[in-house]
Amino acid sequence: MITFIPRDKVSKNWIIIAPILSIVFTIFFGLLIFTFLGYNPLETLYQIFVSPFSRIDRISDILVKACPLIIIGTGLMLCFKSNVWNIGAEGQFIMGALLAGFIALSFPNIETKFFLLITILAGFVGGALWAFIPAILKTKLNVNEILVSLMLVYVAMLFIDFIVRGPLRDPMSFGFPLSKPYPEGALINKIPFPGIGFLGQLHYGILFVFLLVPISWIFVNKTLGGFKINVLGSAPQAAKFAGFKQNSITITVLLLSGGLAGVAGVIEVSANIGQLQPEVSFGYGFTAIIVAFLGRLSPVGILFAGIIIATVKLGADNAQMTMGIPKVVTGLFEGILLFFLLTGETLQKYKIKWSEGK
Amino acid sequence: MEKKELDILLKATKICKSFGNFVANQNIDISIAKGQIHALLGENGAGKSTLVKIFYGVLQPDSGSIEINKQKISITSPNIARKNGIGMVFQHFSLFPALTVAENILIALDNKIKFNKVVNEITKLSKEWELFVDPLKLVSELSVGEKQRVEIIRCLMQNPSLLIMDEPTSVLTPQEIKNLFKILKRLASSGCSILYISHKLEEIIELADEVTILKSGKSIASIDAKKTTTNFLAETMVGKKITELKKTIKSKSKKIAFEVKNLDKPKDHEFGISLTNINLQVNYGEILGVAGIAGNGQVELMEILSGEINCEDNDQILLDKTPIGKTNINERRKLGIETIPEERTLHATVPNLTLNENTFLTYFFKYSNTKSWITNLLNNPKNSSDESTKIIKNNDVRCPETNPLASQLSGGNLQKFILGRSLANNPKVAIFSQPTWGVDIGAATAIRQKLLDLSQSGKAVILISQDLEEIFELSDKICVINEGVLSEIFDVREITATDVGLLMGGKNKKMEPIK
């Protein structure tokens, strides 16, 4: 039987060595797998790990891809820290995008960028409302939030599908399930750099991330609200003893995480798509769960985890485009990377002991 | 005591076991004769439980050897222990509440037999040993004493030659203890050895033939229990003279501080306890002791008294004659009511937070609404660092480093911190549940002295405790909780330990309540 024994002290050196070793192991096993499958192993690794960094516009694409992951992951962090398991960020992302889209399309001629504040707020409300359903069911009827939030993802997917095929379909779209394009006031522009022009898809939405990370750090570490979340997650009884209201914390973190997922939805659609379509998310809501845990449920950690995951995703795209390596294979590679990163983190904190017997 | 070589059932030599840096057992030698009742005595954390877990195969020793009937064996699992005739009754019962007695015993048996046969066997054994239980009853419907009988029967089914009992009396009433001792003595005279773990001295003198005393992981003495005194045992166990509590004669106050009236609360989950018609009152300058065996509604009572759960009716709790039943825990703290729940980690404190943060846990409201909005917004644990340092200093809380995590403190030091945190708020009414449970004698004495001092300075104290000695030592008035019902309140001079024991066991003794 294998038992995990907590280490007395986490060695400072291993905090640095462990992630490096994890990457080395990942590369090693990656090489093995790619060789077995008949792909040029070194070139594959280059595509996955190096090519996303090979040009400055590609680096900015990493940021663009990481942007929704970090925003959603930060919201999920608040939930997971307080032992509330919101698995439905994908649905909240969609509903945020949808409500913001509805508002945007209701004012087809608006041009002022201040309108963005309204659509982003609408996105927050849309996502928060969708998260309010599991919140109220959990606190009033003790219904498991994992189940409800997950199921609502599929409801949201089908709902946006219905909306863009029905009520909001652009009559000029030649039968495609697409809405009208957003008005100028609801679009997030790319950032122009003097002398260079645009850097890939880099857009103003990224500023939201740079605002969100420090704010969430202060919230978690320096405010009573963050303290409440921490106590509730570590010891619910102690939270009662302190007089914290468990239900209102649960509802608050679900509304915040749903709202942030909704904002991520607005930014994604307003910056990269510009209209509503049946597919707006590409799994950001689910990937962000990994980002939140890989970032050890800390705001700065989530920033880095978002960038790592985004890099590998883009690298996988590159490998598919240039070498024809199917997504499943690069998916396998992502799995190996996660496995070793998490193993490294676990072994920092625990030693393994093999004991005899059953 | 002399023992013939032949008579020795179990002999352990130089047993060592450590967990990380903590040495739980260090070169422990012990030998148990056939048919002997051998007591293992020591304070909490002396290594008793570790040693018997090694005998029962739950833990493996780092070094040392164990012989049974002069055969050297290694006990790598409880299975092997049972095959060698070793049975154990744990301190915390390992029974499934939703299954019947017979089902519980059936699933624990190593060789599978038919259900009917198990039922017959249980009936036979329970008659033979006067361990009366109904094999078809659900375990959740049994009393604590009955549950223990189930555990003993489960061991007896295996025909053990050694029965290990880990602090079996800590959950029993005096009457149940007497019965248990009768059974154990009969078992021993029939040839089954018993290894009996306890830190209660009288019990050991009454029951045991030989006693081995453990202190900080070492066996420091093996003595004939028939030729020793409780004082000698206590001094050997603690290693120093026990300091007496300082009690001054106090003037009686007649002013009622805190009152509970006709309080009912239905249980909130299947295995909880409903509180029925609770009435109590405590005067300033008085300690009211609430005795009772664990699991009789103390936790539920504490939730209501502390304000973690509100009363249905505001008039059900009165402070200085003012109704406060619907106030929450922080409002009650502001009114001067301080409470300590029995669960030290995870309820009174958060283990993975620092002491500073744990102070903030019950102090945070003090810093809000006092300064500008920005300081209100940034109300964080740093605010309570001065108070935290003071609590640590004034209460002799020994920390391994400045501002350690709560989990780094020993039970006694953590409890001193928790008590200090409450007292620093200068409460009018203090309601403390099991304040010395599982705490070493030094810290327990310090805590008890603090409670006495508190009442002597004119404050009202309610002490909920399962330690009868403590109740009698500290209280001015005593009542007993049993299955969610609180007895009348008696003056400490008008009630004996036997009476309290009967009340704890549910027998409602008719006595004249004090006016």
HADDOCK unambig.tbl for C-alpha pairs under 7 A between the chains (distance, minus, plus):
assign (segid A and resid 222 and name CA) (segid B and resid 378 and name CA) 5.70 0.50 0.50
assign (segid A and resid 222 and name CA) (segid B and resid 379 and name CA) 6.98 0.50 0.50
assign (segid A and resid 222 and name CA) (segid B and resid 380 and name CA) 5.26 0.50 0.50
assign (segid A and resid 223 and name CA) (segid B and resid 377 and name CA) 6.30 0.50 0.50
assign (segid A and resid 223 and name CA) (segid B and resid 378 and name CA) 4.74 0.50 0.50
assign (segid A and resid 223 and name CA) (segid B and resid 379 and name CA) 5.31 0.50 0.50
assign (segid A and resid 223 and name CA) (segid B and resid 380 and name CA) 5.11 0.50 0.50
assign (segid A and resid 224 and name CA) (segid B and resid 379 and name CA) 5.49 0.50 0.50
assign (segid A and resid 224 and name CA) (segid B and resid 380 and name CA) 5.57 0.50 0.50
assign (segid A and resid 231 and name CA) (segid B and resid 350 and name CA) 6.99 0.50 0.50
assign (segid A and resid 234 and name CA) (segid B and resid 350 and name CA) 6.86 0.50 0.50
assign (segid A and resid 235 and name CA) (segid B and resid 346 and name CA) 5.08 0.50 0.50
assign (segid A and resid 235 and name CA) (segid B and resid 347 and name CA) 6.87 0.50 0.50
assign (segid A and resid 235 and name CA) (segid B and resid 350 and name CA) 6.06 0.50 0.50
assign (segid A and resid 237 and name CA) (segid B and resid 346 and name CA) 6.28 0.50 0.50
assign (segid A and resid 237 and name CA) (segid B and resid 347 and name CA) 4.80 0.50 0.50
assign (segid A and resid 238 and name CA) (segid B and resid 346 and name CA) 5.66 0.50 0.50
assign (segid A and resid 238 and name CA) (segid B and resid 347 and name CA) 4.06 0.50 0.50
assign (segid A and resid 238 and name CA) (segid B and resid 348 and name CA) 5.81 0.50 0.50
assign (segid A and resid 238 and name CA) (segid B and resid 349 and name CA) 6.11 0.50 0.50
assign (segid A and resid 238 and name CA) (segid B and resid 350 and name CA) 6.43 0.50 0.50
assign (segid A and resid 240 and name CA) (segid B and resid 308 and name CA) 6.04 0.50 0.50
assign (segid A and resid 241 and name CA) (segid B and resid 308 and name CA) 6.32 0.50 0.50
assign (segid A and resid 241 and name CA) (segid B and resid 347 and name CA) 6.59 0.50 0.50
assign (segid A and resid 241 and name CA) (segid B and resid 348 and name CA) 6.72 0.50 0.50
assign (segid A and resid 242 and name CA) (segid B and resid 361 and name CA) 5.55 0.50 0.50
assign (segid A and resid 242 and name CA) (segid B and resid 362 and name CA) 5.25 0.50 0.50
assign (segid A and resid 243 and name CA) (segid B and resid 308 and name CA) 6.77 0.50 0.50
assign (segid A and resid 243 and name CA) (segid B and resid 329 and name CA) 5.74 0.50 0.50
assign (segid A and resid 243 and name CA) (segid B and resid 330 and name CA) 6.00 0.50 0.50
